[in-house]
Amino acid sequence: MSLAGAGPALEHVPAQRLVTIATWGFLVPATLGFSARWLPVFLGLKQPRSRLLFLAFGLSWAAILAQLFGRLNWFASLLLLAGICAAFALRVVEPPLRFAKNEGVHPGFPFLVRLAYVWLLISATLSVYTAWSDTWGGIWGASRHALTVGFVSTMVFAIGQRILPAFCGSRVLYSPSLMLASLAALSIGCALRVASEIPAYEANIQAAWRMLPVSAMVEMAAVTLFALNLAVTLLGSADQPA
């Protein structure tokens, strides 16, 4: 592409394929992997269904191959199946076996982690919509944003504020309220982006275009709150009160 491309950017189809490899080929399996290790401990869930989890990995990689060969309908269907298998494999859709470990974090921690998997399924569902109806990249962009910000970033914000203070000298998170605020802002910003990107790009609706920068500012506020909470936590003394 660097030698033969006519412009400075990848064309739309190769760019889609590259992003899919990076997200569903690496980010999603990595996130599911550490979820299988940590969610039973932190959320009090039963141990994951390992075979179903490996099936989710296989389906996501099969989807990547289908996209590389131009089979977009297969690609979308396989991604949706992968997302459903992952949710059931990790048991995030089931009642917990025991109480969640919420010490030092916001009591809504279990809900916030499960919210990430809602975004994963939204992204996979939008991929099906993409295969049938995407014309100008709006549906594809919304699906990608639901995955990277809705799923991956929500998991980072939730799990990161749970484990990083403990890993960095037995500290306690500075503010559970800031944790909730950062995750709420992240989800609101993502919802605004996903809801406005489709009508903006696909139907050129001006109100939707005006909403896109608003979503970006809300998401930046979320990142700022997350960074502030961790910075104050890590700069403070060990075993500080919450």
Disulfide bonds with the S-S distance in Angstrom:
none
